[in-house]
Amino acid sequence: MMVWVNLAAALCMAGAMALMLARLFIGPTLYDRVLAANSFGTKTVLLLLIFSLMVGRSDGVDIALLYALINFIATIAILKFFRYRSLEIALAQMSLRRAIGGDDE
C-alpha cells in the first residue's frame, strides 16, 4: 500500500515540476522566471526525498539537503546579478552608497 502512495506522490511532484518548467519558459518577467526556477529546485528536493523513501536509502536525504542549499545560493546570486549587473559589489559598498545618497541602480 505504501508503494502506491509514494508512487502517487512522485507522479504529482513530477506534474508540478512540469508546470514550473512551463512557468519558467512562459513567465513574462525576470522575477517570475527566477521564482519558477526556485520552485522547480524545491520540488526537485522533494522528489529526491520521495525517491530515497521509495528505495529505502537514507543517503538521499543528505543529497537533497545539499541540493536545497545550492538552490538557495544560486537564487540569491542570480537576483544579485540582475540587480547590480555584477557579483563583485560588496554589501559595505551598497550601504555606503545608500548612506551618501548615491544611486545604486
Secondary structure, DSSP 8 states (H G I E B T S, - for coil): -HHHHHHHHHHHHHHHHHHHHHHHHH-SSHHHHHHHHHHHHHHHHHHHHHHHHHHT-THHHHHHHHHHHHHHHHHHHHHHHHHHS-S---HHHHHHHHHHT----
